[in-house]
């Protein structure tokens, strides 16, 4: 695995809660972003501490898209 993806995580597979998965107001990247943020929010850390650049690289999108996605997820009450 690449060093750039070595954040500690509570990874047991890909699972996206029904409310996120079926939400037509979220695009696919925002859904994957949510799943990655949840994966990186584990007992060994103080929440998800990954940078927008890391998340952009992981989601294969721009840091600007990540920032907008995080803002949208916060506004919708998911994170």
C-alpha positions in Angstrom: 0.0 0.0 0.0 1.2 3.5 -0.8 2.6 5.6 2.1 0.1 8.3 1.2 -2.7 6.1 2.3 -1.3 4.9 5.6 -3.5 6.9 8.0 -4.8 4.7 10.9 -8.3 3.6 10.1 -11.1 1.5 11.3 -11.5 -0.2 7.9 -13.7 -3.3 7.6 -14.9 -2.8 4.1 -16.9 -0.2 2.3 -20.2 0.6 3.9 -22.2 3.7 3.3 -25.3 4.2 5.4 -28.6 4.1 3.6 -29.4 7.8 4.2 -26.2 8.7 2.4 -26.2 6.1 -0.3 -29.8 6.9 -1.4 -29.5 10.7 -1.0 -29.9 12.2 -4.5 -28.6 15.5 -3.3 -25.1 14.0 -2.9 -23.0 12.9 -5.8 -20.8 9.8 -5.9 -17.7 11.6 -4.9 -19.4 13.1 -1.8 -20.6 9.7 -0.8 -17.1 8.2 -1.1 -15.7 11.2 0.7 -18.2 10.5 3.6 -17.1 6.8 3.7 -13.4 7.8 3.8 -13.9 10.4 6.5 -15.9 7.8 8.6 -13.1 5.2 8.0 -10.5 7.6 9.3 -12.5 8.5 12.4 -11.5 5.8 14.8 -10.6 5.3 18.5 -6.9 5.9 18.0 -7.3 9.5 16.6 -9.2 12.7 17.5 -11.5 12.2 14.5 -10.5 12.4 10.9 -7.3 14.4 10.7 -6.6 13.8 7.0 -5.9 16.9 4.9 -8.1 18.0 2.0 -5.2 17.2 -0.3 -5.0 13.6 1.1 -8.8 13.2 0.6 -8.6 14.7 -2.9 -5.9 12.2 -3.9 -7.9 9.3 -2.4 -11.1 10.4 -4.1 -9.3 11.3 -7.3 -10.8 14.8 -7.3 -9.6 18.3 -6.6 -9.0 19.7 -3.0 -11.6 22.3 -3.9 -14.2 19.5 -4.6 -13.3 17.9 -1.2 -13.7 21.2 0.6 -17.1 21.8 -1.0 -18.1 18.2 -0.2 -17.1 18.5 3.4 -19.0 21.8 3.7 -22.1 20.2 2.2 -21.9 17.1 4.4 -21.6 19.4 7.5 -24.5 21.5 6.3 -26.6 18.4 5.8 -25.7 17.2 9.3 -23.8 14.0 8.3 -20.4 15.1 9.7 
